């Protein structure tokens, strides 16, 4: 159903680099919002000042722009629900906390970390689920006043009503029921008066009128506690989708040890943003008639009405590489040149002084061999570096025909300035001598680029120039 009240959000923490799980969450929220003509919001959850890695979320914003996931509301785009940095929303959290205090829905907890850990270990030893034992809920008013007089540090805990249960609507699981008797009173603040993720996250979603919350399956248990907060403020719950966790080929949660976990890794390896979004949108999402899909196409074809409740999705880097190759094939010549230049200039400084048209020509010649942009470096290695093969390195490829091939090539080498005539003469001579075309071209390709597979001999000679090709072929033939 199309409705302007659809509001989704991507709420990353700037405590580390963007990884594929983040990107997938942002992408899904973007696609759903655009599919329903709604609003896609960026909120930076930066309350953990000590661990903040990306001040101001600048890298997060840059990454979203690079991916094409442009937010409708967020930093620099306030539409009345800002600010969009949690660190700037502390007055709002204090205001909401004051409401809960006034309504006696929270209480002070003076327990130390050591006391909490001892209690937890006792419960584990008794084979009970470890949860807060409500020690401080039982404190008398006098005992509480004494702790405050002594300036004992404390936090505020939510007082759960064990008799209540909540149902949430999850797009994959349908109705999910939570019994609060299975959960413990949870912290809303820390001892330094800052607020916890659970509290700030729920308050922000309420006040920003978020209609749909799409996040990882590992947040499912958090949802019960946030449902209690929604109930405390008499606010309707949003619709949820707790998405399957991305796993590696072994079924383990994807981590920084796995290639491609970090978005920076993929960018550095030459993956295109179109391919990354394309891949993350179609994995675990059923069958698609066409798999090479732009963001606009994904908005139209990704379905949210028949989502699998699978607990995990396997990350297949080979499928991502295939999609990336397909997207590189779609690039126009000048775009491929511009995107490849940073990789080429880093490997071959001489590229910076070359004619742009020549670089474009080189890339178009080897384009079919490029899976990622970084592959252009290896694919053009032969152009900047003459092969160092000796005759002994290639003799096993030609059996007894090698002397005849050498003689055939050297017989016509002087005519190489006229590429077509040279190749025609060499092929005719080879045919007369009973030499197959495959070994002939293998020899020439070995001489020109040091390997048996690659562009056509005509293209190679044209790329290298007749003079350079003459030197390389003669060096190997002699």
N, C-alpha and C positions, 0 to 999 in steps of 0.2 A: 504493500500500500504506500503510495506516495504522499508524504506529509512534510510540510516545512518545519514541523516540530522535531524532526529527527536530528539529534545532536550526539555525535560521537567524539571521543577524545583520545589522543595519544599522550601519555603522561610519563615520560622517561625521567630517570634520575641521572644527573650529570656526574656520576661517580665512576664512569669508565667509558670506553669507546663503544660506539653503536655496534651491536652484533645482529646476526640474522634473526634472532627471536624478536628483538626490538623492531627491526625493519618489517617483519611479518605482521606484528601487532599494528604498526602505523599504517601499513598497506591495507589491511582488512578494514580498519576504521575509516580510512579514506574512501575505499571502494563502496562501502555500505552507505556512507553519507552522500556520496555523489549519486549513487544509484537511486536514493530516495530524495534527491534534491534537498538534502539537509546541510548541516554545518559540521565541518571537521575542525576540531580544536586542538591546539598544542598547549600543554601545560607542563611546565618544568618543575619537577618535585625536588627542590634543592635545599631541603631543611637540614640535611646532614652535612653541615659546613666543613667538618674535618675531613670528610672523604670526597668532597666535590672536586672533580678532576677537570671538568669543562665549565669554567666560570661563565655564568650567563647563558649557558647552553648554546654557545656560539657554534660549536662543532655539530651539535644536534641539528640546529637550524640549517647549517650548510649542507649536512648530509641529506636532509629532507628535500632541500632545493635540488641537489644533484640527482636524487631519485625521482624528482618530478612530483613529489607528494606535498603540494603547496597547501598550507593550512589556511582556513577561512578566518579563524579567530586565534589569537595567541599574542606573543610578544610583538609589539609594534602594530597589532591589529585588534585593538580593544573595542568590543561591541557591547560594552556594558556589564560584562561578567568578570572583568579583570580586577586586580592584576593577575598575570598568568605565571608568575613565579611564586611558589609556595612561601619562600622567605619573605615576601612582601604581603602575605596574607595573615600574618600572626594576629593582628587585631581581630580579624573575623573568627579565628579559632578560639581566642580568649572569650569573645562574646558568646559563642556557641557553648563553650565549656561552662560559662557562668549560668547559662540556662539550665544545663544538666545539674549543676550544683544546687541551684535554687529549687529544682524539682526533686532533689534527693535521689538522683539516678546514678550518682557516682560517689566514691568515698576515697579518703586519703589512705595510701598504703606506705607504711614506714619500713617495710621489710628490706633488709640489705640483700645484695646479690648472694652473699654467702648463705644467708638464712634460706633464701629461695632455693638454692642448689641443694642444701641439706634436705629440705622438705621433698624436693624432686627425687633425690636418691632413695629416700625412705619409701616413697610411693612405688618406685620401680622395684625395690626389694620386696615389697608386699604384693607385687604383680598388679598394681593399680595404675590406671592411666595417669601420667604426671600432669597435674594442673594446680593452679593456685588454690590453697586450702582456706582462703577467706579469713586468715588470721586477723587482719586489720579491720574487716567488716564488723567483727565482734568487739572491737575496742569501745569502751565507754567514753562518754563525752569528756570526763575528767582525764582519762588516760590519753586521749587524743590531744587535749589541751596541754598536758604535761610534755608530750613529744614536741608540740609546736613551741612551747616555752623554751625547751632545750635546743631548739633550732635543728631538730633531726630532719635530714632530707626526706622528702616524700614524693610520691607520684599520685596522680589521680587514676583510679580504676573504674571501669564501667561496672555497674551492679546489674548482673543479668537476672532475669526472672526465669527460674528453672521450669516454671509451668508453661512457658510459651514455646511455640514452634513457629517457624516461618517457611513459606514456600517461595522459591524464586523460579522464574521462567528462564530456562537455558535453551538456546536455539538447537543445541545438539542433544541434550538430555531430556528435554521437556520440563515437567515440573520436578524440582528437587526440593526435598523437605529436610529441614534442619531442626533437631530438638535441642533447645538451649541447655538442657540438663547434661548434654554431652560436651559442653564447652565451659571454660573457666572465665572468671572476670578478667578482662584484658586491660592493659595500660592505655591511657589516652595521652599521657604526658611522660616526659623524662624528668629526672631530678633537676635538670638545668632549666626547667619550665618550657622547653621546646616540646612540640607535639609529635606523636608517633605517626608512622605511615598510615596505619589503619584509620586513625581519627581524621587526619588532614585529607586523606584520599576520599573518604566518605563525605565529609563536609563540602569539599570542592565539587564532587559530582552532584550533590544536592543543589548547591547554590548556582552552579553553572547549568542546571537543568539538563544534565546528561540523560538521554533517553535510552542509550544502548552502551553497555560496557563490554568490550571485547578484549580479553587478556588471556594469559597462559593458564593452562589447567592447574598449575601449581598454586594459583590464587583461589581455588574453589573453596577451601576451608575458611579463608579470610572472609568470604562472602557472607557466611553465617553471622559473623561478628558485625560486619557492616550493615547487615539487614537489621540487627538489633538497634544500631544507631538510627537508621531510617525510621524504625518504629518509634524510637524515643522522640523524634522530631515530627512524627505524624506525616511523613513524606512518602509518597508511592515509590516503590522500588523500580529501577530501570530493568530492561531486558538484558540478559547476559549471554555471552558465548565464551565458555572457557575452552580455549583452543588447544588442540593436541600439542604436546611438547616436541620440538625438533630433536631428533636423535641421529646419531651417526650410524654407519653401516652395521655396527655391532648391537644396536638397540640401546646404547647408553646416551644419556642426555648430552647434546652437543656442547662442547666446551672449547676454551681457547686453544686446547691441544689439537683440535680438528681444523684442518685447512678450511678457510672460508667462514669460520665462526665470526671473525671480525669483519665488518664492512670495509675497514681500511685495508685488510689483507686482499679482499677481492678487487678493490680499486687499484691497489698496487700491482696486482697480477693482470690488470687490463680487462676486467669484466665490465660490461656496459650496464648502466642503471636499468635500461629497458629489459635486459635479460634477467637481471636479479629480480625485478618486480614480477616479470612474466613467470619466472620459475616459482617464486614463493606464492603466487596467486593460484597456481594450478596443482601444486602438490597436495595430495590428500583431498582434492576437491572433485573427485569423480572423473568422468570422461569428457573430453572436449573435442569437438569435431576438428577444430583447428587449434594448434598449440602455440603458434607464434602470434602473440596478442599484445597490442599496445595497451597503455593505461586506459584510454578511452574505450577500447574494445573490451577490456576486462570489466569495466564498470557495467557494460551491457550483458556480459555472458556469465559472470560468476554468480552462482545461485546461493542464497542464504536460507532457502526454505526446505532443504533436504540435506542437512549437514550431518556428517558421520560423527558418532560419539567416540571415535578411536582415541586412545590415550596418548598415542604418539604418532609422529610422521617421520619417516626415514629421509634423511638428507642425502641426496644422490648427486655428488659433485660432477659425475660424468654427464648426467642429464642437464645440469646447469651449463657445462662446457658446450654441449650440443646446442642448447638454446643460444648461448653467446655467439657461437659460430654463425648460426642462422641470422642473428641480429647484425653481425659484422657484414655478412653478405648483403644486407639491406642498405648499408651505409652508402651514400653517394661518394664519389672519389675524393672530393675536397674535404668532406667531413671525416673520412677515414684518415686522410693526411693530417688534419688538425689534431685528431685524437691520438694518433700514433707518434706525433712529434716529440712529446716529452720522453717517451721510451727510447726513441731513436737517438735523440741528442744526448741523452745520458750515457748511452753505449758508444756512440760514434760522434764525437764533437764536430767532425767535419760536416755533418748534416746541416748544421746551422748556416753554413756558407753556400750550400747547394741551392740550385734553382728549384723553386717549389713545384713547378710542373714536372721536373725530373723525378722528384720524390714521389709525387702522385703516380707517375707512370710505373715506378718500381713497385709501389704498393699494390697497384692494380694487377701487376704481373704475378705477384705471389699471394694475392688475396685469398685464394682457395686453400692455402696452407695455414691461414691464421685462425686459430681458435679463440685466443685472447689477444688484446692489443700488444701485450708483451711478446707474443710469438713473432712479431714483425722483426724483432732484434735478431733472433736466430735465423729467421727465414732470409734475411738480407746480409747475414754474416759473410757470405761468399762475395758480395759486392765490395765490401770494404776490406776484406782479407782474402788474398789469393790462397787457394788450398795448398797444403804442405805435403800432399801425398807423394810417395815415391812409386815407381813402377811396380815394385814388389808388393805394395799395398793392394794392388788391383789385379794382379795376374790371375788369381784364382777365379775371377769373374769371366775370363775369356778363353780358357783352355788353350788349344793350339792356334786359335785365330788371331792372337794378339799381334804377332809380327806383321801379319797381313793387314790388320787394321791400322797399325802405325804407318805402314808404307802407303796405304790408301789415303790417309789423312795428310801426310807430309807431301804427297804428290800434288795436292791442290791447296795447301795452306796459304800460298802467296796470293790467292784470289779471294781471301776472306773479307776484304774491304767491300766486296759485292756479295752480301750475305746469301741472297737467293741463288746466285750463280755458284757460289762455293758449295752450298748444301746440295744443289742439284748434281754438281760434278762428283762430289764425294759419294752420294747415293748411287749414281750410275756406275762409278768405279767399283764400289762395294758389291753391287749386283754381279758385275762381270767377274769378280774374284770369288764369288760364292759366299760373301760375308752377309750375315743376317743384319737387318736394320736395328734390331734391339741391341746387340752387342756394340754396333757402331755408335749408336746414340748414347749408350752407357759410357763408352770411352770418352766421348766428347763432353758429356755432362760431368764425369769425374774430373776431367781436365779443367773445366770451367768453374765448377763449384764444389768439387770434392765429394760428391755423392751421386748415386745412380738415379734418384728420383727428384723431380723438380720441374721448373718451367721448360718450355720447348727450347731446343737448341737455337732456333731463330731468335726467340725472345732473349735468351741469355747473351748471345753475341751483341744484340742491339742494346741491351742494358749495359753491358760491360764496355762496349766500343770494340771496333775491329782490332784496334792496336793492342788493347789489353787481352782480348780473346786470343789473338795471335801468340802473345807471349806465353799464356797459360797452356795452350794446346801444344805449342812447340816444346815447352819445358817437359811435359809428360811424354810426348811422342819420341823425343830424342833420348 
